[in-house]
Amino acid sequence: MTGVLPPAEEKARSVQRMFDRIAPQYDRVNRVMTGRRDQAWRVALVRRLRIGPGDTVLDLACGTGDFAEIARKAGATVVALDFARGMLLQGAGRPVGVIAFVQGLSLIQICSCRPSHLCRPPWDSLHYTHN
């Protein structure tokens, strides 16, 4: 190992390929590793946020759409964004209403001034394709 990290674009492509490759087993592995608690955590979050009819949810780094599905079942309109097409294809097979699955990269950073606030990056740093 040379100790030199690959360029950011190469690293991102590598991570994207990895998630595309593991997508078919991703949900099953999560259920086994957490004893199915992963679903309970998501349901608890939807309840805590009081997500329901009339709400719009943007699920960033949505993976296969587990959280998006639970939010949709609660009555919200959901846009699920992930950069790994394989994960999105797994999620698109879910039998729950309409969830907009969008392939893209979310670049959101926490502001140093107030940890509870999210900052939107410049629009030119957002790249997506909608299929």
N, CA, C and O atoms as CSV, one atom per row, in Angstrom:
chain,resi,resn,atom,element,x,y,z
A,1,MET,N,N,0.852,-1.186,0.000
A,1,MET,CA,C,0.000,0.000,0.000
A,1,MET,C,C,0.887,1.235,0.000
A,1,MET,O,O,1.841,1.327,0.772
A,2,THR,N,N,0.569,2.169,-0.860
A,2,THR,CA,C,1.408,3.343,-1.025
A,2,THR,C,C,1.098,4.436,-0.012
A,2,THR,O,O,1.923,5.325,0.199
A,3,GLY,N,N,-0.056,4.393,0.613
A,3,GLY,CA,C,-0.439,5.422,1.567
A,3,GLY,C,C,-1.048,6.643,0.901
A,3,GLY,O,O,-1.371,7.619,1.578
A,4,VAL,N,N,-1.210,6.605,-0.404
A,4,VAL,CA,C,-1.803,7.716,-1.142
A,4,VAL,C,C,-3.251,7.365,-1.473
A,4,VAL,O,O,-3.537,6.314,-2.048
A,5,LEU,N,N,-4.141,8.251,-1.104
A,5,LEU,CA,C,-5.558,8.018,-1.392
A,5,LEU,C,C,-5.841,8.294,-2.859
A,5,LEU,O,O,-5.207,9.161,-3.460
A,6,PRO,N,N,-6.781,7.569,-3.438
A,6,PRO,CA,C,-7.147,7.836,-4.837
A,6,PRO,C,C,-7.843,9.193,-4.940
A,6,PRO,O,O,-8.346,9.711,-3.942
A,7,PRO,N,N,-7.873,9.758,-6.120
A,7,PRO,CA,C,-8.621,11.008,-6.315
A,7,PRO,C,C,-10.084,10.808,-5.916
A,7,PRO,O,O,-10.606,9.694,-5.978
A,8,ALA,N,N,-10.729,11.878,-5.514
A,8,ALA,CA,C,-12.116,11.808,-5.021
A,8,ALA,C,C,-13.055,11.145,-6.028
A,8,ALA,O,O,-13.904,10.343,-5.636
A,9,GLU,N,N,-12.921,11.460,-7.304
A,9,GLU,CA,C,-13.818,10.877,-8.305
A,9,GLU,C,C,-13.629,9.372,-8.415
A,9,GLU,O,O,-14.599,8.628,-8.557
A,10,GLU,N,N,-12.389,8.929,-8.350
A,10,GLU,CA,C,-12.109,7.497,-8.426
A,10,GLU,C,C,-12.644,6.781,-7.187
A,10,GLU,O,O,-13.208,5.691,-7.288
A,11,LYS,N,N,-12.467,7.394,-6.031
A,11,LYS,CA,C,-12.978,6.809,-4.794
A,11,LYS,C,C,-14.514,6.716,-4.841
A,11,LYS,O,O,-15.091,5.703,-4.448
A,12,ALA,N,N,-15.160,7.775,-5.322
A,12,ALA,CA,C,-16.622,7.772,-5.417
A,12,ALA,C,C,-17.106,6.665,-6.356
A,12,ALA,O,O,-18.070,5.967,-6.043
A,13,ARG,N,N,-16.440,6.500,-7.509
A,13,ARG,CA,C,-16.830,5.430,-8.443
A,13,ARG,C,C,-16.658,4.058,-7.807
A,13,ARG,O,O,-17.482,3.166,-8.012
A,14,SER,N,N,-15.589,3.891,-7.037
A,14,SER,CA,C,-15.342,2.616,-6.370
A,14,SER,C,C,-16.434,2.309,-5.348
A,14,SER,O,O,-16.923,1.182,-5.273
A,15,VAL,N,N,-16.808,3.304,-4.572
A,15,VAL,CA,C,-17.867,3.126,-3.565
A,15,VAL,C,C,-19.197,2.857,-4.265
A,15,VAL,O,O,-19.974,2.011,-3.822
A,16,GLN,N,N,-19.454,3.567,-5.343
A,16,GLN,CA,C,-20.686,3.364,-6.100
A,16,GLN,C,C,-20.766,1.935,-6.634
A,16,GLN,O,O,-21.809,1.291,-6.524
A,17,ARG,N,N,-19.680,1.441,-7.205
A,17,ARG,CA,C,-19.655,0.068,-7.721
A,17,ARG,C,C,-19.868,-0.945,-6.597
A,17,ARG,O,O,-20.561,-1.946,-6.781
A,18,MET,N,N,-19.268,-0.683,-5.431
A,18,MET,CA,C,-19.442,-1.598,-4.308
A,18,MET,C,C,-20.917,-1.694,-3.908
A,18,MET,O,O,-21.438,-2.793,-3.718
A,19,PHE,N,N,-21.595,-0.534,-3.779
A,19,PHE,CA,C,-23.007,-0.558,-3.403
A,19,PHE,C,C,-23.877,-1.171,-4.504
A,19,PHE,O,O,-24.861,-1.849,-4.210
A,20,ASP,N,N,-23.519,-0.937,-5.765
A,20,ASP,CA,C,-24.246,-1.600,-6.853
A,20,ASP,C,C,-24.126,-3.117,-6.731
A,20,ASP,O,O,-25.091,-3.848,-6.956
A,21,ARG,N,N,-22.943,-3.574,-6.378
A,21,ARG,CA,C,-22.673,-5.021,-6.279
A,21,ARG,C,C,-23.410,-5.665,-5.101
A,21,ARG,O,O,-23.915,-6.780,-5.231
A,22,ILE,N,N,-23.479,-4.981,-3.958
A,22,ILE,CA,C,-24.093,-5.595,-2.772
A,22,ILE,C,C,-25.596,-5.328,-2.666
A,22,ILE,O,O,-26.260,-5.869,-1.782
A,23,ALA,N,N,-26.132,-4.498,-3.563
A,23,ALA,CA,C,-27.542,-4.098,-3.469
A,23,ALA,C,C,-28.516,-5.266,-3.305
A,23,ALA,O,O,-29.418,-5.179,-2.471
A,24,PRO,N,N,-28.371,-6.366,-4.071
A,24,PRO,CA,C,-29.355,-7.450,-3.934
A,24,PRO,C,C,-29.395,-8.084,-2.535
A,24,PRO,O,O,-30.429,-8.625,-2.141
A,25,GLN,N,N,-28.305,-8.026,-1.789
A,25,GLN,CA,C,-28.258,-8.630,-0.457
A,25,GLN,C,C,-28.340,-7.599,0.670
A,25,GLN,O,O,-28.391,-7.969,1.843
A,26,TYR,N,N,-28.353,-6.317,0.325
A,26,TYR,CA,C,-28.220,-5.248,1.317
A,26,TYR,C,C,-29.270,-5.310,2.424
A,26,TYR,O,O,-28.922,-5.275,3.604
A,27,ASP,N,N,-30.539,-5.401,2.063
A,27,ASP,CA,C,-31.611,-5.425,3.070
A,27,ASP,C,C,-31.514,-6.661,3.963
A,27,ASP,O,O,-31.649,-6.568,5.183
A,28,ARG,N,N,-31.280,-7.810,3.349
A,28,ARG,CA,C,-31.179,-9.052,4.129
A,28,ARG,C,C,-30.027,-8.975,5.135
A,28,ARG,O,O,-30.179,-9.385,6.285
A,29,VAL,N,N,-28.884,-8.453,4.705
A,29,VAL,CA,C,-27.729,-8.321,5.609
A,29,VAL,C,C,-28.061,-7.359,6.750
A,29,VAL,O,O,-27.712,-7.624,7.900
A,30,ASN,N,N,-28.727,-6.252,6.447
A,30,ASN,CA,C,-29.131,-5.317,7.502
A,30,ASN,C,C,-30.039,-5.990,8.524
A,30,ASN,O,O,-29.869,-5.803,9.729
A,31,ARG,N,N,-31.009,-6.778,8.042
A,31,ARG,CA,C,-31.938,-7.441,8.963
A,31,ARG,C,C,-31.192,-8.421,9.874
A,31,ARG,O,O,-31.444,-8.468,11.078
A,32,VAL,N,N,-30.292,-9.189,9.306
A,32,VAL,CA,C,-29.546,-10.183,10.091
A,32,VAL,C,C,-28.618,-9.495,11.092
A,32,VAL,O,O,-28.582,-9.863,12.266
A,33,MET,N,N,-27.867,-8.493,10.621
A,33,MET,CA,C,-26.888,-7.825,11.497
A,33,MET,C,C,-27.548,-7.099,12.665
A,33,MET,O,O,-26.956,-6.980,13.738
A,34,THR,N,N,-28.779,-6.612,12.458
A,34,THR,CA,C,-29.430,-5.835,13.513
A,34,THR,C,C,-30.546,-6.594,14.222
A,34,THR,O,O,-31.212,-6.043,15.098
A,35,GLY,N,N,-30.751,-7.845,13.850
A,35,GLY,CA,C,-31.873,-8.584,14.438
A,35,GLY,C,C,-33.207,-7.938,14.104
A,35,GLY,O,O,-34.129,-7.939,14.919
A,36,ARG,N,N,-33.303,-7.393,12.915
A,36,ARG,CA,C,-34.482,-6.683,12.399
A,36,ARG,C,C,-34.748,-5.358,13.106
A,36,ARG,O,O,-35.782,-4.737,12.862
A,37,ARG,N,N,-33.865,-4.918,13.956
A,37,ARG,CA,C,-34.042,-3.642,14.652
A,37,ARG,C,C,-33.931,-2.456,13.696
A,37,ARG,O,O,-34.460,-1.382,13.983
A,38,ASP,N,N,-33.253,-2.637,12.568
A,38,ASP,CA,C,-33.102,-1.529,11.622
A,38,ASP,C,C,-34.462,-0.986,11.186
A,38,ASP,O,O,-34.624,0.224,11.022
A,39,GLN,N,N,-35.421,-1.861,11.002
A,39,GLN,CA,C,-36.759,-1.419,10.619
A,39,GLN,C,C,-37.437,-0.675,11.769
A,39,GLN,O,O,-38.096,0.341,11.550
A,40,ALA,N,N,-37.278,-1.171,12.976
A,40,ALA,CA,C,-37.870,-0.513,14.142
A,40,ALA,C,C,-37.317,0.899,14.317
A,40,ALA,O,O,-38.053,1.818,14.677
A,41,TRP,N,N,-36.022,1.070,14.062
A,41,TRP,CA,C,-35.414,2.406,14.167
A,41,TRP,C,C,-36.040,3.359,13.155
A,41,TRP,O,O,-36.304,4.520,13.469
A,42,ARG,N,N,-36.275,2.873,11.954
A,42,ARG,CA,C,-36.868,3.719,10.919
A,42,ARG,C,C,-38.314,4.087,11.257
A,42,ARG,O,O,-38.718,5.239,11.100
A,43,VAL,N,N,-39.082,3.115,11.717
A,43,VAL,CA,C,-40.467,3.381,12.120
A,43,VAL,C,C,-40.487,4.395,13.258
A,43,VAL,O,O,-41.305,5.314,13.257
A,44,ALA,N,N,-39.599,4.233,14.218
A,44,ALA,CA,C,-39.530,5.162,15.353
A,44,ALA,C,C,-39.200,6.581,14.877
A,44,ALA,O,O,-39.740,7.552,15.408
A,45,LEU,N,N,-38.328,6.703,13.892
A,45,LEU,CA,C,-37.977,8.024,13.372
A,45,LEU,C,C,-39.164,8.672,12.671
A,45,LEU,O,O,-39.413,9.864,12.851
A,46,VAL,N,N,-39.895,7.904,11.876
A,46,VAL,CA,C,-41.082,8.446,11.203
A,46,VAL,C,C,-42.085,8.931,12.241
A,46,VAL,O,O,-42.681,9.996,12.075
A,47,ARG,N,N,-42.274,8.174,13.294
A,47,ARG,CA,C,-43.203,8.586,14.363
A,47,ARG,C,C,-42.691,9.820,15.099
A,47,ARG,O,O,-43.453,10.747,15.376
A,48,ARG,N,N,-41.408,9.826,15.410
A,48,ARG,CA,C,-40.825,10.951,16.158
A,48,ARG,C,C,-40.910,12.250,15.352
A,48,ARG,O,O,-41.153,13.319,15.913
A,49,LEU,N,N,-40.710,12.153,14.038
A,49,LEU,CA,C,-40.793,13.332,13.184
A,49,LEU,C,C,-42.232,13.678,12.804
A,49,LEU,O,O,-42.491,14.710,12.184
A,50,ARG,N,N,-43.161,12.802,13.183
A,50,ARG,CA,C,-44.581,12.980,12.876
A,50,ARG,C,C,-44.819,13.122,11.380
A,50,ARG,O,O,-45.567,13.993,10.935
A,51,ILE,N,N,-44.176,12.259,10.619
A,51,ILE,CA,C,-44.341,12.255,9.171
A,51,ILE,C,C,-45.692,11.641,8.840
A,51,ILE,O,O,-46.050,10.581,9.354
A,52,GLY,N,N,-46.436,12.317,7.979
A,52,GLY,CA,C,-47.751,11.808,7.622
A,52,GLY,C,C,-48.278,12.440,6.352
A,52,GLY,O,O,-47.526,13.065,5.604
A,53,PRO,N,N,-49.576,12.281,6.106
A,53,PRO,CA,C,-50.186,12.828,4.902
A,53,PRO,C,C,-49.900,14.324,4.768
A,53,PRO,O,O,-49.971,15.077,5.739
A,54,GLY,N,N,-49.576,14.731,3.548
A,54,GLY,CA,C,-49.285,16.138,3.296
A,54,GLY,C,C,-47.809,16.496,3.439
A,54,GLY,O,O,-47.390,17.572,3.013
A,55,ASP,N,N,-47.023,15.611,4.030
A,55,ASP,CA,C,-45.589,15.865,4.179
A,55,ASP,C,C,-44.834,15.410,2.937
A,55,ASP,O,O,-45.254,14.487,2.239
A,56,THR,N,N,-43.725,16.068,2.680
A,56,THR,CA,C,-42.817,15.667,1.616
A,56,THR,C,C,-41.490,15.329,2.260
A,56,THR,O,O,-40.947,16.119,3.033
A,57,VAL,N,N,-40.967,14.155,1.942
A,57,VAL,CA,C,-39.720,13.674,2.530
A,57,VAL,C,C,-38.674,13.518,1.438
A,57,VAL,O,O,-38.938,12.911,0.400
A,58,LEU,N,N,-37.492,14.064,1.671
A,58,LEU,CA,C,-36.345,13.842,0.805
A,58,LEU,C,C,-35.400,12.922,1.555
A,58,LEU,O,O,-34.788,13.320,2.546
A,59,ASP,N,N,-35.285,11.699,1.082
A,59,ASP,CA,C,-34.440,10.686,1.722
A,59,ASP,C,C,-33.095,10.659,0.998
A,59,ASP,O,O,-32.970,10.063,-0.072
A,60,LEU,N,N,-32.093,11.308,1.590
A,60,LEU,CA,C,-30.762,11.377,0.994
A,60,LEU,C,C,-29.984,10.120,1.323
A,60,LEU,O,O,-30.053,9.616,2.444
A,61,ALA,N,N,-29.243,9.612,0.348
A,61,ALA,CA,C,-28.486,8.360,0.512
A,61,ALA,C,C,-29.458,7.260,0.936
A,61,ALA,O,O,-29.228,6.552,1.917
A,62,CYS,N,N,-30.544,7.133,0.180
A,62,CYS,CA,C,-31.678,6.274,0.558
A,62,CYS,C,C,-31.394,4.786,0.473
A,62,CYS,O,O,-32.154,3.984,1.016
A,63,GLY,N,N,-30.312,4.397,-0.201
A,63,GLY,CA,C,-30.061,2.969,-0.354
A,63,GLY,C,C,-31.191,2.306,-1.115
A,63,GLY,O,O,-31.569,2.755,-2.198
A,64,THR,N,N,-31.725,1.247,-0.553
A,64,THR,CA,C,-32.803,0.513,-1.214
A,64,THR,C,C,-34.184,1.071,-0.892
A,64,THR,O,O,-35.189,0.530,-1.352
A,65,GLY,N,N,-34.247,2.130,-0.119
A,65,GLY,CA,C,-35.517,2.791,0.140
A,65,GLY,C,C,-36.286,2.308,1.351
A,65,GLY,O,O,-37.495,2.527,1.426
A,66,ASP,N,N,-35.634,1.661,2.300
A,66,ASP,CA,C,-36.341,1.211,3.506
A,66,ASP,C,C,-37.070,2.360,4.205
A,66,ASP,O,O,-38.263,2.263,4.493
A,67,PHE,N,N,-36.342,3.451,4.477
A,67,PHE,CA,C,-36.953,4.589,5.167
A,67,PHE,C,C,-38.020,5.228,4.280
A,67,PHE,O,O,-39.094,5.594,4.759
A,68,ALA,N,N,-37.720,5.361,2.981
A,68,ALA,CA,C,-38.681,5.948,2.050
A,68,ALA,C,C,-39.999,5.171,2.061
A,68,ALA,O,O,-41.078,5.762,2.033
A,69,GLU,N,N,-39.899,3.859,2.100
A,69,GLU,CA,C,-41.111,3.025,2.110
A,69,GLU,C,C,-41.933,3.269,3.376
A,69,GLU,O,O,-43.157,3.378,3.305
A,70,ILE,N,N,-41.291,3.353,4.502
A,70,ILE,CA,C,-42.007,3.567,5.763
A,70,ILE,C,C,-42.647,4.959,5.786
A,70,ILE,O,O,-43.779,5.121,6.243
A,71,ALA,N,N,-41.907,5.968,5.284
A,71,ALA,CA,C,-42.466,7.321,5.217
A,71,ALA,C,C,-43.657,7.362,4.263
A,71,ALA,O,O,-44.647,8.041,4.534
A,72,ARG,N,N,-43.565,6.639,3.149
A,72,ARG,CA,C,-44.666,6.592,2.178
A,72,ARG,C,C,-45.888,5.914,2.785
A,72,ARG,O,O,-47.015,6.372,2.593
A,73,LYS,N,N,-45.668,4.820,3.520
A,73,LYS,CA,C,-46.788,4.139,4.179
A,73,LYS,C,C,-47.472,5.047,5.198
A,73,LYS,O,O,-48.660,4.890,5.480
A,74,ALA,N,N,-46.707,6.009,5.755
A,74,ALA,CA,C,-47.280,6.959,6.715
A,74,ALA,C,C,-48.053,8.068,6.004
A,74,ALA,O,O,-48.683,8.902,6.655
A,75,GLY,N,N,-48.008,8.080,4.664
A,75,GLY,CA,C,-48.791,9.034,3.899
A,75,GLY,C,C,-48.004,10.156,3.249
A,75,GLY,O,O,-48.592,10.994,2.566
A,76,ALA,N,N,-46.702,10.199,3.439
A,76,ALA,CA,C,-45.888,11.272,2.866
A,76,ALA,C,C,-45.608,11.039,1.389
A,76,ALA,O,O,-45.640,9.906,0.910
A,77,THR,N,N,-45.338,12.114,0.683
A,77,THR,CA,C,-44.787,12.052,-0.665
A,77,THR,C,C,-43.280,11.932,-0.477
A,77,THR,O,O,-42.693,12.681,0.304
A,78,VAL,N,N,-42.650,10.999,-1.184
A,78,VAL,CA,C,-41.236,10.721,-0.924
A,78,VAL,C,C,-40.409,10.805,-2.202
A,78,VAL,O,O,-40.783,10.265,-3.243
A,79,VAL,N,N,-39.276,11.497,-2.096
A,79,VAL,CA,C,-38.255,11.484,-3.131
A,79,VAL,C,C,-37.042,10.825,-2.483
A,79,VAL,O,O,-36.535,11.294,-1.463
A,80,ALA,N,N,-36.587,9.734,-3.087
A,80,ALA,CA,C,-35.470,8.957,-2.542
A,80,ALA,C,C,-34.265,9.128,-3.461
A,80,ALA,O,O,-34.338,8.802,-4.646
A,81,LEU,N,N,-33.160,9.635,-2.925
A,81,LEU,CA,C,-31.976,9.946,-3.711
A,81,LEU,C,C,-30.800,9.085,-3.268
A,81,LEU,O,O,-30.506,8.988,-2.077
A,82,ASP,N,N,-30.139,8.471,-4.221
A,82,ASP,CA,C,-28.924,7.710,-3.931
A,82,ASP,C,C,-28.043,7.742,-5.174
A,82,ASP,O,O,-28.544,7.906,-6.286
A,83,PHE,N,N,-26.741,7.587,-4.994
A,83,PHE,CA,C,-25.864,7.611,-6.152
A,83,PHE,C,C,-25.579,6.235,-6.710
A,83,PHE,O,O,-24.938,6.118,-7.755
A,84,ALA,N,N,-26.034,5.193,-6.045
A,84,ALA,CA,C,-25.811,3.823,-6.515
A,84,ALA,C,C,-27.070,3.304,-7.219
A,84,ALA,O,O,-28.093,3.044,-6.585
A,85,ARG,N,N,-26.970,3.166,-8.515
A,85,ARG,CA,C,-28.119,2.723,-9.319
A,85,ARG,C,C,-28.646,1.360,-8.868
A,85,ARG,O,O,-29.857,1.140,-8.856
A,86,GLY,N,N,-27.750,0.448,-8.497
A,86,GLY,CA,C,-28.184,-0.868,-8.043
A,86,GLY,C,C,-29.086,-0.803,-6.823
A,86,GLY,O,O,-30.050,-1.561,-6.717
A,87,MET,N,N,-28.775,0.105,-5.900
A,87,MET,CA,C,-29.612,0.266,-4.708
A,87,MET,C,C,-30.992,0.798,-5.113
A,87,MET,O,O,-32.014,0.336,-4.606
A,88,LEU,N,N,-31.012,1.760,-6.020
A,88,LEU,CA,C,-32.277,2.322,-6.472
A,88,LEU,C,C,-33.136,1.294,-7.199
A,88,LEU,O,O,-34.356,1.270,-7.038
A,89,LEU,N,N,-32.502,0.457,-7.991
A,89,LEU,CA,C,-33.253,-0.586,-8.701
A,89,LEU,C,C,-33.877,-1.558,-7.712
A,89,LEU,O,O,-35.002,-2.015,-7.919
A,90,GLN,N,N,-33.163,-1.880,-6.641
A,90,GLN,CA,C,-33.744,-2.743,-5.597
A,90,GLN,C,C,-34.955,-2.058,-4.981
A,90,GLN,O,O,-35.999,-2.681,-4.788
A,91,GLY,N,N,-34.811,-0.774,-4.674
A,91,GLY,CA,C,-35.902,-0.033,-4.043
A,91,GLY,C,C,-37.098,0.155,-4.947
A,91,GLY,O,O,-38.236,0.154,-4.479
A,92,ALA,N,N,-36.856,0.315,-6.236
A,92,ALA,CA,C,-37.955,0.544,-7.179
A,92,ALA,C,C,-38.904,-0.644,-7.249
A,92,ALA,O,O,-40.033,-0.501,-7.717
A,93,GLY,N,N,-38.471,-1.803,-6.797
A,93,GLY,CA,C,-39.328,-2.983,-6.797
A,93,GLY,C,C,-40.242,-3.066,-5.590
A,93,GLY,O,O,-41.003,-4.025,-5.458
A,94,ARG,N,N,-40.183,-2.092,-4.717
A,94,ARG,CA,C,-41.040,-2.112,-3.517
A,94,ARG,C,C,-42.498,-1.889,-3.904
A,94,ARG,O,O,-42.789,-1.086,-4.791
A,95,PRO,N,N,-43.417,-2.599,-3.242
A,95,PRO,CA,C,-44.835,-2.516,-3.616
A,95,PRO,C,C,-45.596,-1.388,-2.922
A,95,PRO,O,O,-46.772,-1.552,-2.599
A,96,VAL,N,N,-44.949,-0.252,-2.689
A,96,VAL,CA,C,-45.593,0.813,-1.917
A,96,VAL,C,C,-45.804,2.054,-2.751
A,96,VAL,O,O,-44.840,2.741,-3.089
A,97,GLY,N,N,-47.031,2.354,-3.086
A,97,GLY,CA,C,-47.383,3.613,-3.719
A,97,GLY,C,C,-46.317,4.181,-4.632
A,97,GLY,O,O,-45.544,3.438,-5.238
A,98,VAL,N,N,-46.277,5.478,-4.727
A,98,VAL,CA,C,-45.330,6.147,-5.598
A,98,VAL,C,C,-44.211,6.752,-4.763
A,98,VAL,O,O,-44.434,7.620,-3.919
A,99,ILE,N,N,-43.026,6.275,-5.019
A,99,ILE,CA,C,-41.830,6.885,-4.460
A,99,ILE,C,C,-40.978,7.254,-5.664
A,99,ILE,O,O,-40.732,6.413,-6.529
A,100,ALA,N,N,-40.526,8.495,-5.730
A,100,ALA,CA,C,-39.652,8.907,-6.828
A,100,ALA,C,C,-38.222,8.527,-6.460
A,100,ALA,O,O,-37.626,9.129,-5.567
A,101,PHE,N,N,-37.675,7.531,-7.146
A,101,PHE,CA,C,-36.289,7.130,-6.941
A,101,PHE,C,C,-35.430,7.885,-7.948
A,101,PHE,O,O,-35.649,7.779,-9.154
A,102,VAL,N,N,-34.453,8.646,-7.457
A,102,VAL,CA,C,-33.616,9.493,-8.292
A,102,VAL,C,C,-32.154,9.159,-8.031
A,102,VAL,O,O,-31.709,9.086,-6.886
A,103,GLN,N,N,-31.419,8.957,-9.123
A,103,GLN,CA,C,-29.988,8.713,-8.963
A,103,GLN,C,C,-29.276,10.056,-8.954
A,103,GLN,O,O,-29.474,10.881,-9.846
A,104,GLY,N,N,-28.451,10.266,-7.946
A,104,GLY,CA,C,-27.725,11.522,-7.849
A,104,GLY,C,C,-26.803,11.504,-6.664
A,104,GLY,O,O,-26.739,10.530,-5.914
A,105,LEU,N,N,-26.096,12.584,-6.507
A,105,LEU,CA,C,-25.142,12.743,-5.422
A,105,LEU,C,C,-25.602,13.893,-4.565
A,105,LEU,O,O,-25.814,14.996,-5.070
A,106,SER,N,N,-25.761,13.659,-3.279
A,106,SER,CA,C,-26.177,14.728,-2.380
A,106,SER,C,C,-24.944,15.258,-1.662
A,106,SER,O,O,-24.188,14.507,-1.046
A,107,LEU,N,N,-24.766,16.534,-1.753
A,107,LEU,CA,C,-23.638,17.179,-1.097
A,107,LEU,C,C,-24.185,18.179,-0.096
A,107,LEU,O,O,-24.372,19.354,-0.411
A,108,ILE,N,N,-24.435,17.710,1.090
A,108,ILE,CA,C,-24.953,18.579,2.140
A,108,ILE,C,C,-23.942,18.572,3.265
A,108,ILE,O,O,-23.412,17.525,3.637
A,109,GLN,N,N,-23.686,19.726,3.792
A,109,GLN,CA,C,-22.710,19.823,4.863
A,109,GLN,C,C,-23.334,20.496,6.076
A,109,GLN,O,O,-24.254,21.304,5.950
A,110,ILE,N,N,-22.833,20.161,7.220
A,110,ILE,CA,C,-23.309,20.777,8.457
A,110,ILE,C,C,-22.588,22.117,8.633
A,110,ILE,O,O,-21.365,22.194,8.508
A,111,CYS,N,N,-23.351,23.160,8.920
A,111,CYS,CA,C,-22.742,24.471,9.165
A,111,CYS,C,C,-21.998,24.457,10.492
A,111,CYS,O,O,-22.466,23.870,11.468
A,112,SER,N,N,-20.868,25.088,10.524
A,112,SER,CA,C,-20.113,25.133,11.770
A,112,SER,C,C,-20.744,26.094,12.763
A,112,SER,O,O,-20.521,25.977,13.968
A,113,CYS,N,N,-21.537,27.051,12.265
A,113,CYS,CA,C,-22.120,28.037,13.161
A,113,CYS,C,C,-23.214,27.457,14.053
A,113,CYS,O,O,-23.315,27.823,15.224
A,114,ARG,N,N,-24.009,26.585,13.527
A,114,ARG,CA,C,-25.098,25.972,14.279
A,114,ARG,C,C,-25.212,24.520,13.854
A,114,ARG,O,O,-25.658,24.239,12.742
A,115,PRO,N,N,-24.819,23.597,14.712
A,115,PRO,CA,C,-24.819,22.183,14.327
A,115,PRO,C,C,-26.171,21.650,13.876
A,115,PRO,O,O,-26.228,20.645,13.167
A,116,SER,N,N,-27.259,22.302,14.271
A,116,SER,CA,C,-28.572,21.781,13.919
A,116,SER,C,C,-29.036,22.234,12.539
A,116,SER,O,O,-30.080,21.784,12.068
A,117,HIS,N,N,-28.288,23.106,11.888
A,117,HIS,CA,C,-28.700,23.615,10.580
A,117,HIS,C,C,-27.947,22.922,9.463
A,117,HIS,O,O,-26.752,22.652,9.578
A,118,LEU,N,N,-28.642,22.641,8.400
A,118,LEU,CA,C,-28.017,22.075,7.205
A,118,LEU,C,C,-27.803,23.187,6.193
A,118,LEU,O,O,-28.651,24.064,6.028
A,119,CYS,N,N,-26.671,23.143,5.525
A,119,CYS,CA,C,-26.375,24.126,4.481
A,119,CYS,C,C,-26.543,23.487,3.122
A,119,CYS,O,O,-26.123,22.350,2.903
A,120,ARG,N,N,-27.146,24.205,2.226
A,120,ARG,CA,C,-27.280,23.724,0.850
A,120,ARG,C,C,-26.022,24.136,0.091
A,120,ARG,O,O,-25.606,25.292,0.165
A,121,PRO,N,N,-25.424,23.216,-0.627
A,121,PRO,CA,C,-24.248,23.564,-1.419
A,121,PRO,C,C,-24.652,24.349,-2.663
A,121,PRO,O,O,-25.838,24.426,-2.984
A,122,PRO,N,N,-23.694,24.925,-3.359
A,122,PRO,CA,C,-24.029,25.614,-4.619
A,122,PRO,C,C,-24.676,24.630,-5.587
A,122,PRO,O,O,-24.304,23.457,-5.618
A,123,TRP,N,N,-25.633,25.092,-6.370
A,123,TRP,CA,C,-26.354,24.217,-7.288
A,123,TRP,C,C,-25.434,23.509,-8.258
A,123,TRP,O,O,-25.720,22.382,-8.663
A,124,ASP,N,N,-24.328,24.146,-8.645
A,124,ASP,CA,C,-23.462,23.502,-9.629
A,124,ASP,C,C,-22.719,22.295,-9.073
A,124,ASP,O,O,-22.072,21.567,-9.825
A,125,SER,N,N,-22.804,22.074,-7.761
A,125,SER,CA,C,-22.155,20.887,-7.197
A,125,SER,C,C,-23.112,19.700,-7.118
A,125,SER,O,O,-22.707,18.606,-6.724
A,126,LEU,N,N,-24.370,19.904,-7.486
A,126,LEU,CA,C,-25.353,18.822,-7.483
A,126,LEU,C,C,-25.462,18.244,-8.885
A,126,LEU,O,O,-25.749,18.962,-9.844
A,127,HIS,N,N,-25.234,16.963,-8.995
A,127,HIS,CA,C,-25.309,16.288,-10.294
A,127,HIS,C,C,-26.288,15.132,-10.160
A,127,HIS,O,O,-26.168,14.321,-9.241
A,128,TYR,N,N,-27.248,15.051,-11.061
A,128,TYR,CA,C,-28.184,13.940,-10.990
A,128,TYR,C,C,-28.695,13.591,-12.372
A,128,TYR,O,O,-28.652,14.378,-13.318
A,129,THR,N,N,-29.172,12.386,-12.429
A,129,THR,CA,C,-29.908,11.973,-13.620
A,129,THR,C,C,-31.180,11.320,-13.131
A,129,THR,O,O,-31.168,10.610,-12.125
A,130,HIS,N,N,-32.249,11.545,-13.813
A,130,HIS,CA,C,-33.523,10.935,-13.431
A,130,HIS,C,C,-33.924,9.976,-14.533
A,130,HIS,O,O,-34.096,10.368,-15.687
A,131,ASN,N,N,-34.071,8.714,-14.161
A,131,ASN,CA,C,-34.433,7.685,-15.151
A,131,ASN,C,C,-35.823,7.179,-14.874
A,131,ASN,O,O,-36.317,6.310,-15.591
